[in-house]
């Protein structure tokens, strides 16, 4: 891949997409199994390269949330291989009939799923995305062009090399997996402006990165948004559900987009639930940013500002606010939510159904942790990202979201009068 330009890489990916589109389901499954085996056998090499990225990241002061996303160890490499195998075992969406009928003149119409062609991805400090998106793209018959950012450049270089070699060994063109990391910003620009070569571009990362891609790209973009995620505790929320769900949603992995950032507590439940939930969070090292009512119920509360309600912390910080009614909670979510995931803890079926109906986010939950908003948890094996837009794809994106459709018409000499 040396002595090439970004444009050449895009052209190679486009040419490779014609070959991947012709692969059978078994061909694609075998190629992904080869990648999984190669990841497992190269774990030491991957972890060594990743260690250099982590060390450089700490020196550059990129922050613990990004370090957590960046880090690969034996368990995470094994999880990558397992995710690839799970993708390989999923039903192939290509060729699936999604609609159709026979016209009055006898022409038979079928709408079938087909690959996009070339999937582009721009992301930050997430070497797992390198493997996840490549696996999903290949299983859905696409080629892929990756721009993983400087923070993970050592890890991504090794991962791409491993996948390309595995594809070649499986009899699939290695050009189906491309990277433009070595071109820096020029590589990202080539992806964003690759009309005629990039069929869809998926950004994953900070709000700033996503905004840049959405604003500057001249190719179709599926927007994956930041996660200013909310949990509402109403008057009927059981103590154990409130405590366990909020703690899990914040603490289990605070650096990811489905971690809760704001808890809204209805006033009648506040004296019972705020001290209980806050104490459980503080015992896990969470800093609480609260309004005056929260501060009156809990010690060591950081006074919340307007900025806190709009903040995706991605850290062991959380905002807690007491609201008068469910209407007020819904208004707060409408104002500050990024449209990612919201959950309500309640045993009132009317409140639950109202919340499900009125909250306009990609995933809306009742009585469960927001950490479940994830392609793997939803049964997709891996995810391209979590779309917060409304066109084409919304929520965790798996194989079907990397396909389009085309119409097949079969006639017997019909002409239009």
NUMI-101006 format. One record per residue (C-alpha): residue number from 1; x, y, z. Coordinates in nm, 2 decimals. Each point is the difference from the previous one (the first is absolute). Layout:
<atoms>
 pos      X      Y      Z
 NUM      X      Y      Z
...
</atoms>
This chain:
<atoms>
 pos      X      Y      Z
   1   0.00   0.00   0.00
   2   0.30   0.22  -0.03
   3   0.06   0.28  -0.25
   4  -0.38   0.05  -0.05
   5  -0.22   0.30   0.03
   6  -0.33   0.03   0.18
   7  -0.18   0.00  -0.34
   8   0.17  -0.32  -0.10
   9  -0.12  -0.17   0.32
  10  -0.36   0.11  -0.07
  11   0.03  -0.13  -0.36
  12   0.13  -0.33   0.13
  13  -0.28  -0.03   0.25
  14  -0.26   0.08  -0.27
  15   0.14  -0.27  -0.23
  16   0.01  -0.24   0.29
  17  -0.36   0.07   0.08
  18  -0.10  -0.16  -0.33
  19   0.17  -0.32   0.11
  20  -0.14   0.00   0.36
  21  -0.35   0.05  -0.14
  22   0.04  -0.33  -0.19
  23   0.11  -0.20   0.30
  24  -0.24  -0.27   0.13
  25  -0.11   0.00   0.36
  26   0.23  -0.30   0.06
  27   0.29   0.19  -0.16
  28  -0.05   0.29   0.23
  29  -0.04  -0.21   0.31
  30   0.33  -0.18  -0.08
  31   0.18   0.33  -0.05
  32  -0.12   0.12   0.34
  33   0.10  -0.32   0.17
  34   0.35   0.05  -0.15
  35   0.01   0.35   0.15
  36  -0.11  -0.13   0.34
  37   0.27  -0.27   0.00
  38   0.26   0.26  -0.11
  39  -0.10   0.24   0.28
  40   0.03  -0.27   0.26
  41   0.34  -0.12  -0.13
  42   0.13   0.35  -0.02
  43  -0.12   0.12   0.34
  44   0.35   0.06   0.14
  45   0.09   0.22  -0.30
  46  -0.33   0.19   0.03
  47   0.04   0.06   0.37
  48   0.36   0.12  -0.04
  49  -0.10   0.25  -0.27
  50  -0.29   0.11   0.21
  51   0.23   0.05   0.30
  52   0.20   0.25  -0.20
  53  -0.32   0.19  -0.08
  54  -0.11   0.01   0.36
  55   0.34   0.12   0.12
  56   0.00   0.28  -0.26
  57  -0.36   0.08   0.09
  58   0.09   0.04   0.37
  59   0.30   0.22  -0.10
  60  -0.23   0.21  -0.21
  61  -0.26   0.03   0.28
  62  -0.30  -0.12  -0.21
  63  -0.20  -0.09   0.31
  64  -0.10  -0.31   0.18
  65  -0.33  -0.05  -0.20
  66   0.19  -0.01  -0.33
  67   0.27  -0.22   0.16
  68  -0.26  -0.25   0.10
  69  -0.14   0.00  -0.36
  70   0.34  -0.03  -0.14
  71   0.13  -0.29   0.22
  72   0.02  -0.36  -0.13
  73   0.09  -0.29   0.22
  74  -0.03  -0.38  -0.04
  75  -0.36   0.01   0.11
  76  -0.10   0.27  -0.25
  77   0.19  -0.16  -0.29
  78  -0.18  -0.32   0.08
  79  -0.32   0.19   0.00
  80   0.08   0.15  -0.34
  81   0.05  -0.35  -0.15
  82  -0.32  -0.12   0.17
  83  -0.19   0.30  -0.15
  84   0.14  -0.08  -0.35
  85  -0.12  -0.36   0.04
  86  -0.34   0.12   0.11
  87  -0.03   0.22  -0.30
  88   0.10  -0.29  -0.22
  89  -0.28  -0.21   0.15
  90  -0.27   0.26  -0.06
  91  -0.24  -0.04  -0.29
  92   0.13   0.16  -0.32
  93  -0.22   0.30  -0.09
  94   0.11   0.01  -0.36
  95  -0.26  -0.13  -0.23
  96  -0.27   0.00   0.26
  97  -0.34   0.09  -0.15
  98  -0.16   0.29   0.20
  99  -0.30   0.06  -0.23
 100  -0.16  -0.05  -0.33
 101  -0.31  -0.07  -0.20
 102  -0.13  -0.08  -0.35
 103  -0.10   0.30  -0.21
 104  -0.34  -0.02  -0.18
 105   0.18  -0.07  -0.33
 106   0.17  -0.30   0.15
 107   0.35   0.14   0.07
 108   0.13  -0.15   0.32
 109   0.17   0.25   0.24
 110   0.24  -0.08   0.28
 111   0.18   0.23   0.23
 112   0.32  -0.16   0.13
 113   0.29   0.11   0.22
 114   0.33   0.08  -0.16
 115   0.33   0.12   0.13
 116   0.07   0.38   0.01
 117   0.34  -0.06  -0.17
 118   0.26   0.19   0.19
 119  -0.05   0.09   0.37
 120   0.22   0.27   0.14
 121   0.06   0.05   0.38
 122   0.17   0.29   0.19
 123   0.05  -0.06   0.37
 124   0.22   0.08   0.29
 125   0.21  -0.21   0.25
 126  -0.22  -0.31  -0.05
 127   0.20  -0.29  -0.15
 128  -0.29  -0.23   0.06
 129  -0.19   0.20  -0.26
 130   0.26  -0.09  -0.26
 131  -0.09  -0.37   0.03
 132  -0.38   0.04   0.07
 133  -0.06   0.22  -0.31
 134   0.22  -0.21  -0.23
 135  -0.18  -0.32   0.11
 136  -0.35   0.15  -0.04
 137   0.10   0.15  -0.34
 138   0.13  -0.32  -0.13
 139  -0.29  -0.21   0.12
 140  -0.24   0.23  -0.17
 141   0.20  -0.02  -0.33
 142   0.17   0.34   0.02
 143   0.36   0.11   0.00
 144   0.12   0.25   0.26
 145   0.23   0.30   0.03
 146   0.11   0.09   0.36
 147   0.13   0.32   0.16
 148   0.07  -0.08   0.36
 149   0.19   0.30   0.12
 150   0.34   0.06   0.14
 151  -0.06  -0.12   0.35
 152  -0.04  -0.36  -0.11
 153   0.23   0.00  -0.30
 154   0.23  -0.28   0.12
 155  -0.29  -0.22   0.09
 156  -0.20   0.07  -0.32
 157   0.30  -0.06  -0.22
 158   0.05  -0.35   0.14
 159  -0.37  -0.08   0.00
 160  -0.04   0.10  -0.36
 161   0.31  -0.20  -0.11
 162  -0.13  -0.31   0.19
 163  -0.34   0.03  -0.17
 164   0.14   0.05  -0.35
 165   0.23  -0.30   0.03
 166  -0.28  -0.21   0.14
 167  -0.23   0.10  -0.30
 168   0.27  -0.09  -0.25
 169   0.05  -0.34   0.17
 170  -0.37  -0.06  -0.03
 171  -0.01   0.08  -0.37
 172  -0.16   0.34   0.04
 173   0.16   0.31  -0.14
 174   0.20   0.18   0.27
 175  -0.09   0.33  -0.16
 176  -0.35  -0.03   0.16
 177   0.15   0.15   0.32
 178   0.18   0.33  -0.05
 179   0.13   0.26   0.24
 180   0.09   0.36  -0.06
 181   0.15   0.05   0.35
 182   0.35   0.05  -0.14
 183  -0.12   0.31  -0.19
 184  -0.12   0.18   0.31
 185  -0.25   0.28  -0.06
 186   0.03  -0.04  -0.37
 187  -0.13  -0.36   0.04
 188  -0.30   0.13   0.19
 189  -0.06   0.27  -0.27
 190   0.01  -0.26  -0.27
 191  -0.26  -0.21   0.17
 192  -0.23   0.30   0.06
 193   0.03   0.12  -0.36
 194   0.02  -0.35  -0.17
 195  -0.31   0.04  -0.22
 196  -0.03  -0.29  -0.24
 197   0.22  -0.22   0.23
 198  -0.14   0.02   0.35
 199  -0.37  -0.11   0.01
 200  -0.06   0.07   0.36
 201   0.22   0.16   0.28
 202  -0.04  -0.07   0.37
 203   0.16   0.23   0.25
 204   0.05  -0.13   0.36
 205   0.16   0.21   0.28
 206  -0.03   0.33   0.16
 207  -0.28   0.25  -0.07
 208   0.26   0.22  -0.17
 209   0.12  -0.28  -0.24
 210  -0.36  -0.09  -0.09
 211  -0.09   0.36  -0.06
 212   0.30   0.05  -0.23
 213  -0.08  -0.31  -0.21
 214  -0.37   0.09  -0.02
 215   0.08   0.35  -0.10
 216   0.29  -0.06  -0.24
 217  -0.09  -0.33  -0.17
 218  -0.12   0.00  -0.36
 219  -0.08  -0.38   0.03
 220  -0.31  -0.14   0.18
 221   0.06  -0.01   0.38
 222  -0.17  -0.20   0.26
 223   0.03   0.21   0.31
 224   0.08  -0.17   0.33
 225  -0.06   0.24   0.28
 226   0.14   0.07   0.34
 227  -0.18  -0.15   0.30
 228  -0.15   0.24   0.25
 229  -0.20  -0.28   0.15
 230  -0.28   0.04   0.26
 231  -0.16  -0.23   0.26
 232  -0.33   0.11   0.16
 233  -0.10  -0.12   0.34
 234  -0.37   0.04   0.06
 235  -0.20  -0.03   0.32
 236  -0.04  -0.37  -0.03
 237   0.36  -0.09  -0.08
 238   0.10  -0.29   0.23
 239   0.30   0.08   0.22
 240   0.21  -0.29  -0.13
 241  -0.08   0.06  -0.36
 242   0.08   0.37   0.02
 243   0.33  -0.06   0.18
 244   0.12  -0.30  -0.20
 245  -0.10   0.13  -0.35
 246   0.15   0.35   0.05
 247   0.32  -0.13   0.15
 248   0.04  -0.25  -0.28
 249  -0.08   0.26  -0.27
 250   0.26   0.24   0.14
 251   0.28  -0.22   0.14
 252   0.02  -0.32  -0.20
 253   0.18   0.19  -0.28
 254  -0.03   0.38   0.04
 255   0.21   0.09  -0.31
 256  -0.26  -0.12  -0.26
 257  -0.29   0.17  -0.17
 258  -0.27  -0.21   0.16
 259   0.10   0.08   0.36
 260  -0.25   0.21   0.19
 261   0.09   0.37   0.04
 262  -0.31   0.15   0.17
 263  -0.25  -0.14   0.24
 264  -0.34   0.17   0.04
 265  -0.18  -0.07   0.32
 266  -0.37   0.08   0.04
 267  -0.05   0.22   0.31
 268  -0.22  -0.24   0.20
 269   0.27  -0.27  -0.03
 270   0.29   0.23   0.07
 271   0.03  -0.04   0.38
 272  -0.01  -0.38  -0.04
 273   0.21  -0.05  -0.31
 274   0.25   0.28  -0.02
 275   0.20  -0.09   0.32
 276  -0.01  -0.37  -0.09
 277   0.12   0.04  -0.36
 278   0.25   0.27   0.08
 279   0.16  -0.20   0.28
 280   0.03  -0.30  -0.23
 281   0.16   0.21  -0.27
 282   0.24   0.18   0.23
 283   0.11  -0.33   0.15
 284   0.11  -0.09  -0.36
 285   0.20   0.33  -0.03
 286  -0.26   0.19  -0.20
 287  -0.01   0.38   0.04
 288  -0.35   0.14   0.02
 289  -0.10   0.32  -0.16
 290  -0.34   0.09   0.14
 291  -0.25   0.28   0.03
 292  -0.09   0.17   0.33
 293  -0.26  -0.27   0.09
 294   0.26  -0.28  -0.05
 295   0.26   0.20   0.20
 296  -0.25   0.01   0.29
 297  -0.04  -0.37   0.01
 298   0.36  -0.11  -0.07
 299   0.34   0.12   0.12
 300   0.30   0.07  -0.22
 301  -0.21   0.11  -0.30
 302   0.16   0.23  -0.27
 303  -0.25   0.27  -0.08
 304  -0.14  -0.07  -0.35
 305   0.01   0.27  -0.26
 306  -0.19   0.02  -0.33
 307   0.30  -0.15  -0.17
 308  -0.03  -0.32   0.21
 309  -0.34  -0.08  -0.15
 310   0.15   0.00  -0.35
 311   0.32  -0.18   0.08
 312   0.10  -0.35  -0.11
 313   0.26  -0.06   0.28
 314   0.14  -0.33  -0.12
 315   0.15  -0.02   0.35
 316  -0.10  -0.08   0.36
 317  -0.22   0.31   0.02
 318  -0.38   0.02  -0.01
 319  -0.26   0.28   0.01
 320  -0.31  -0.05   0.22
 321  -0.30   0.23  -0.01
 322  -0.34  -0.01   0.19
 323  -0.30   0.08  -0.23
 324  -0.36   0.05   0.10
 325  -0.17  -0.23  -0.24
 326   0.05  -0.25  -0.28
 327  -0.09   0.29  -0.24
 328   0.30   0.19   0.14
 329   0.22  -0.30  -0.05
 330  -0.11  -0.04  -0.36
 331   0.05   0.38  -0.06
 332   0.35  -0.03   0.14
 333   0.08  -0.29  -0.23
 334  -0.13   0.17  -0.30
 335   0.22   0.30   0.07
 336   0.33  -0.17   0.09
 337  -0.01  -0.35  -0.15
 338   0.22  -0.09  -0.29
 339  -0.25  -0.26  -0.11
 340   0.20  -0.30   0.10
 341  -0.16  -0.20   0.29
 342  -0.24   0.08   0.28
 343  -0.14  -0.22   0.27
 344  -0.27   0.03   0.26
 345  -0.02  -0.20   0.33
 346  -0.36  -0.05   0.09
 347  -0.27  -0.25   0.09
 348  -0.27   0.22  -0.13
 349  -0.10  -0.14  -0.34
 350  -0.16   0.32  -0.12
 351   0.32   0.20   0.07
 352   0.20  -0.28  -0.17
 353  -0.21   0.00  -0.32
 354  -0.01   0.38  -0.01
 355   0.38   0.02   0.03
 356   0.05  -0.26  -0.28
 357  -0.25   0.19  -0.22
 358   0.12   0.36   0.06
 359   0.38  -0.02   0.03
 360   0.15   0.06  -0.34
 361   0.33  -0.19   0.03
 362   0.16  -0.28  -0.19
 363  -0.05  -0.24   0.29
 364  -0.26   0.05   0.28
 365  -0.01  -0.24   0.29
 366  -0.20  -0.09   0.31
 367   0.15  -0.15   0.31
 368   0.34  -0.09  -0.14
 369   0.35   0.14  -0.03
 370   0.09   0.22  -0.29
 371   0.32  -0.20  -0.04
 372  -0.20  -0.25  -0.21
 373  -0.01   0.24  -0.29
 374   0.27  -0.19  -0.19
 375   0.01  -0.20  -0.32
 376   0.15  -0.30   0.18
 377  -0.26   0.01   0.27
 378  -0.28   0.03  -0.26
 379   0.13  -0.31  -0.18
 380   0.18   0.16  -0.29
 381   0.34  -0.14   0.09
 382   0.16   0.34  -0.03
 383  -0.12   0.34  -0.11
 384   0.10   0.26  -0.25
 385  -0.12   0.27   0.25
 386  -0.31   0.12   0.16
 387  -0.19   0.23  -0.23
 388  -0.18   0.29   0.15
 389  -0.14   0.12  -0.33
 390  -0.33  -0.11  -0.15
 391   0.07  -0.07  -0.37
 392   0.10  -0.36  -0.11
 393   0.12  -0.12   0.34
 394  -0.07   0.08   0.37
 395   0.15  -0.15   0.31
 396   0.26  -0.27   0.00
 397   0.10  -0.08  -0.36
 398   0.07  -0.35  -0.11
 399   0.02  -0.19  -0.33
 400  -0.33   0.11  -0.15
 401   0.09   0.37   0.06
 402   0.30  -0.06  -0.23
 403  -0.22  -0.09  -0.29
 404  -0.23   0.18  -0.24
 405  -0.26  -0.15  -0.22
 406  -0.07  -0.04  -0.37
 407  -0.31  -0.10  -0.19
 408   0.01  -0.31  -0.23
 409  -0.26  -0.01  -0.27
 410  -0.07  -0.32  -0.19
 411  -0.23   0.03  -0.31
 412  -0.10  -0.19  -0.30
 413   0.00   0.25  -0.28
 414  -0.22   0.27   0.16
 415   0.02   0.36  -0.13
 416  -0.16   0.31   0.15
 417  -0.29   0.15  -0.20
</atoms>
